[in-house]
Amino acid sequence: MSLSIESMTDVLVVGSGIAGCATALAAARNGAQVTLVTKASEPEEATSWWAQGGIAVTRTDPAAFKRDIRTASDDTAEPEAVDVLVENARSAIEDVLFETLDVPFDANGSGYEYGREAAHSKRRILHVDASTGRHILGPFLSHLAGLDSVTIHQDTAALDLLTHEGRVHGAYLESDGDVEPIFAGTTVLATGGIGALYPESTNPDGATGDGIAMAALAGADVRDMEYVQFHPTVCTEGEPFLVSEAVRGEGALLCNADGERFMPDYHADAELAPRDVVARAVAREREQTGGVRLDVSPLAFSEAFPDLVALCDSHGVDWQAGIPVAPAEHFLCGGIAVDSDGRTSLDRLFAVGECSRTGVHGANRLASTSLLEGLVWGLRAGRAATGFDPQRIEVPDLLDRDPALPERFGAEKSVRLHRVMSEHVGLERTHAGLKRATAALRRLKGEVDAYTRTRTSRDLYELRGKSVTALLIARAAADNPTSTGCHYLAEEPTANVD
Ligand SMILES: Cc1cc2nc3c(=O)[nH]c(=O)nc-3n(C[C@H](O)[C@H](O)[C@H](O)COP(=O)(O)OP(=O)(O)OC[C@H]3O[C@@H](n4cnc5c(N)ncnc54)[C@H](O)[C@@H]3O)c2cc1C
């Protein structure tokens, strides 16, 4: 094959973040030949690499952990999914992160140093300074690369699923302009989030919603798409970067441009309130007073978070004067609907990690539960996805299609998409705005579809991923008349009559 990729595999995993890696590990341990493809050319391009605050773990009080998840979600998290997460957390972390990968979590004389973040009632977060993700993903990828039964292909994008009579048989893969099918016993989507749909996001650029779009276009159920989480504290000076919730967990305070602390006026838990509450409060105070700063003077910031100090220094941010912050898109709580083993509604298709909707997060995610969800569901899906033989089916050849797009086609569409998503499908929404967004996104998707019928390129398919996913989000938001968690409906603006 021109791609130099095997044409058949037992388990095809698309995406090499924590969820894809955990799936590959479990499938390989179960005796499967695994092909792990990622469009990333460097591990840094996965959101998992960027994770800061850490990974929550069940300690002596699982009931409190479950309660915190449900409370943060506005009581919309599904109890069965929460049970799966909390009851498997300890064993998954011990098995993979302690024993297999030996992740150097921060410790003190008496054992691991558990951190606390917003909406957690207890200290339960394992971390490596504020750069936990890279200390997990680096060793994870190295470990998988050493296994005979796992083949990793970087810079290789899945464009579309291969389906026949309701069953998924693999995917079209693109690398260096060549496109080929790979036939798989099972296909596992682990493609991460959707940050690229918004002009301001904490995610890497490749978070274009590809897996969700591919699954939805193949007919899989997709749920809870309106629940897009915005992180409250993204530094606004220079190139934006996230300031972990762990900093508020250790005592940092939010102050407006008048120097006043405001969170106690919004919620009894003040700075430790659920993310959606803090994000809306920060946005309002910025609008009313002109800015918000994260005051880190109540804690020993440079001792507790040397990595964040280095990040501030490299961005020219004087953290001692308070870090200027604003909300930005961070995480999608919904996605491809899956069961407790990551099975989607389509035969032989699984989804794990941020692209999936397990029910754990409901309408709003509790901090530091996403890495855990990817790990727990990845291990479960990897086991469940083994034991199916790949089958070659007749598929159209995409090779002879013209990859070229008109100049500025992609840039123009992305600018329009960003404008619609930030104006109408952001932190606060209105019925009228969502209606307008749905209509505009439907038109935009139609324009992109006109090209995917005759052309094939990674850029075009990423654009398709964004336009399909954006429309799914806007439609779900327009169909949900109730403000819950991240889906917040503001009053319709009244006509100006003076
Ligand atoms: C700045 C930041 C800090 C965070 N901190 C924390 C934290 O402290 N704790 C926590 O629990 N969560 C945190 N999160 C959230 C968490 O990191 C992510 O939700 C989680 O890592 C997602 O993992 P994943 O495996 O699903 O996706 P990712 O890690 O994003 O991996 C997705 C992979 O899929 C690949 N891919 C995408 N599309 C395709 C395609 N079409 N073909 C092939 N490959 C494809 C990508 O290149 C990537 O390799 C943070 C997020 C950000 C942005």
The ligand as an SDF file (V2000), in Angstrom:
LIG
                    3D

 53 58  0  0  0  0  0  0  0  0999 V2000
   -4.8480   22.9400   29.0280 C   0  0  0  0  0  0  0  0  0  0  0  0
   -5.6610   21.7660   29.5000 C   0  0  0  0  0  0  0  0  0  0  0  0
   -5.5180   21.2860   30.7850 C   0  0  0  0  0  0  0  0  0  0  0  0
   -6.2660   20.1900   31.2310 C   0  0  0  0  0  0  0  0  0  0  0  0
   -6.0520   19.6990   32.4830 N   0  0  0  0  0  0  0  0  0  0  0  0
   -6.6890   18.5680   32.8530 C   0  0  0  0  0  0  0  0  0  0  0  0
   -6.3860   17.9620   34.1060 C   0  0  0  0  0  0  0  0  0  0  0  0
   -5.5460   18.4370   34.8550 O   0  0  0  0  0  0  0  0  0  0  0  0
   -7.0490   16.8180   34.4440 N   0  0  0  0  0  0  0  0  0  0  0  0
   -7.9890   16.2380   33.6230 C   0  0  0  0  0  0  0  0  0  0  0  0
   -8.5610   15.2090   33.9880 O   0  0  0  0  0  0  0  0  0  0  0  0
   -8.2810   16.8000   32.4330 N   0  0  0  0  0  0  0  0  0  0  0  0
   -7.6460   17.9240   32.0240 C   0  0  0  0  0  0  0  0  0  0  0  0
   -7.9230   18.4660   30.8030 N   0  0  0  0  0  0  0  0  0  0  0  0
   -8.8310   17.7450   29.8970 C   0  0  0  0  0  0  0  0  0  0  0  0
   -8.1340   16.4980   29.3680 C   0  0  0  0  0  0  0  0  0  0  0  0
   -6.7750   16.7860   29.1430 O   0  0  0  0  0  0  0  0  0  0  0  0
   -8.7530   15.9850   28.0680 C   0  0  0  0  0  0  0  0  0  0  0  0
  -10.1450   15.9750   28.1360 O   0  0  0  0  0  0  0  0  0  0  0  0
   -8.2630   14.5590   27.8300 C   0  0  0  0  0  0  0  0  0  0  0  0
   -6.8520   14.5290   27.8590 O   0  0  0  0  0  0  0  0  0  0  0  0
   -8.7680   14.0510   26.5030 C   0  0  0  0  0  0  0  0  0  0  0  0
   -8.1050   12.8500   26.2350 O   0  0  0  0  0  0  0  0  0  0  0  0
   -8.4320   12.0540   24.9090 P   0  0  0  0  0  0  0  0  0  0  0  0
   -7.5390   10.8700   24.8820 O   0  0  0  0  0  0  0  0  0  0  0  0
   -9.8860   11.8400   24.7940 O   0  0  0  0  0  0  0  0  0  0  0  0
   -8.0560   13.0920   23.7260 O   0  0  0  0  0  0  0  0  0  0  0  0
   -6.6690   13.7720   23.3360 P   0  0  0  0  0  0  0  0  0  0  0  0
   -5.6640   13.6610   24.3980 O   0  0  0  0  0  0  0  0  0  0  0  0
   -6.9790   15.1260   22.8220 O   0  0  0  0  0  0  0  0  0  0  0  0
   -6.1850   12.8940   22.1220 O   0  0  0  0  0  0  0  0  0  0  0  0
   -6.8780   12.9120   20.8900 C   0  0  0  0  0  0  0  0  0  0  0  0
   -5.9740   12.3340   19.8400 C   0  0  0  0  0  0  0  0  0  0  0  0
   -6.7240   12.0810   18.6550 O   0  0  0  0  0  0  0  0  0  0  0  0
   -5.9840   12.5190   17.5260 C   0  0  0  0  0  0  0  0  0  0  0  0
   -6.9360   12.7480   16.4490 N   0  0  0  0  0  0  0  0  0  0  0  0
   -7.9740   13.6180   16.4120 C   0  0  0  0  0  0  0  0  0  0  0  0
   -8.6470   13.4890   15.2410 N   0  0  0  0  0  0  0  0  0  0  0  0
   -8.0320   12.5010   14.5500 C   0  0  0  0  0  0  0  0  0  0  0  0
   -8.2340   11.9140   13.2730 C   0  0  0  0  0  0  0  0  0  0  0  0
   -9.2090   12.3150   12.4720 N   0  0  0  0  0  0  0  0  0  0  0  0
   -7.3930   10.9240   12.8570 N   0  0  0  0  0  0  0  0  0  0  0  0
   -6.3620   10.5230   13.6550 C   0  0  0  0  0  0  0  0  0  0  0  0
   -6.1090   11.0570   14.8690 N   0  0  0  0  0  0  0  0  0  0  0  0
   -6.9410   12.0190   15.3050 C   0  0  0  0  0  0  0  0  0  0  0  0
   -5.2670   13.7670   18.0510 C   0  0  0  0  0  0  0  0  0  0  0  0
   -4.1840   14.1030   17.2270 O   0  0  0  0  0  0  0  0  0  0  0  0
   -4.8390   13.2690   19.4270 C   0  0  0  0  0  0  0  0  0  0  0  0
   -3.6820   12.4910   19.3230 O   0  0  0  0  0  0  0  0  0  0  0  0
   -7.2020   19.5770   30.3600 C   0  0  0  0  0  0  0  0  0  0  0  0
   -7.3640   20.0670   29.0730 C   0  0  0  0  0  0  0  0  0  0  0  0
   -6.5970   21.1440   28.6310 C   0  0  0  0  0  0  0  0  0  0  0  0
   -6.7970   21.6410   27.2430 C   0  0  0  0  0  0  0  0  0  0  0  0
  1  2  1  0
  2  3  1  0
  2 52  2  0
  3  4  2  0
  4  5  1  0
  4 50  1  0
  5  6  2  0
  6  7  1  0
  6 13  1  0
  7  8  2  0
  7  9  1  0
  9 10  1  0
 10 11  2  0
 10 12  1  0
 12 13  2  0
 13 14  1  0
 14 15  1  0
 14 50  1  0
 15 16  1  0
 16 17  1  0
 16 18  1  0
 18 19  1  0
 18 20  1  0
 20 21  1  0
 20 22  1  0
 22 23  1  0
 23 24  1  0
 24 25  2  0
 24 26  1  0
 24 27  1  0
 27 28  1  0
 28 29  2  0
 28 30  1  0
 28 31  1  0
 31 32  1  0
 32 33  1  0
 33 34  1  0
 33 48  1  0
 34 35  1  0
 35 36  1  0
 35 46  1  0
 36 37  1  0
 36 45  1  0
 37 38  2  0
 38 39  1  0
 39 40  1  0
 39 45  2  0
 40 41  1  0
 40 42  2  0
 42 43  1  0
 43 44  2  0
 44 45  1  0
 46 47  1  0
 46 48  1  0
 48 49  1  0
 50 51  2  0
 51 52  1  0
 52 53  1  0
M  END
$$$$
